Amino acid sequence: MKWLAKLSKEGKYKWSSVKKSDGSEITFDTWANLIKQNFERCYYIPEKPEDDSKYVIKPDTVNRRGIYKDLFGGEKVYEDYQLRCNLSLFHVLKNDCLPFFSEGQIMRSQ
């Protein structure tokens, strides 16, 4: 979203927002900020079960801890907790959402 907002501001992309299902609009900047503010809470599965309350997870479905999910709120709950190799996702998000992770930590989570 961040790069779309940048392209829009530079006049290289004619849209600056999208229409949501309720009919309202959300700008790419606002959407990018929402992702950044909520990514960790919604996609991380903590290493320690005692930290579960800080995240949006279903503890009885967790098979592996200390990883990032690549789905959130899927129709089939178990699919949110399947580990898939999405290293490219981490590379895209690393600077905005995961700046505290080293490449080694990311590789070990795969």
Stockholm file with secondary structure:
# STOCKHOLM 1.0

chainA/1-110         MKWLAKLSKEGKYKWSSVKKSDGSEITFDTWANLIKQNFERCYYIPEKPEDDSKYVIKPDTVNRRGIYKDLFGGEKVYEDYQLRCNLSLFHVLKNDCLPFFSEGQIMRSQ
#=GR chainA/1-110 SS CHHHHHHHHTTSSSCCEEECTTSCEEEHHHHHHHHHHHHHHHHEECSSGGGGGGSCCCGGGCCSCSEECSCSSCSSGGGGGCCCCCHHHHHHHHHHHCTTCCHHHHHHTC
#=GC SS_cons         CHHHHHHHHTTSSSCCEEECTTSCEEEHHHHHHHHHHHHHHHHEECSSGGGGGGSCCCGGGCCSCSEECSCSSCSSGGGGGCCCCCHHHHHHHHHHHCTTCCHHHHHHTC
//
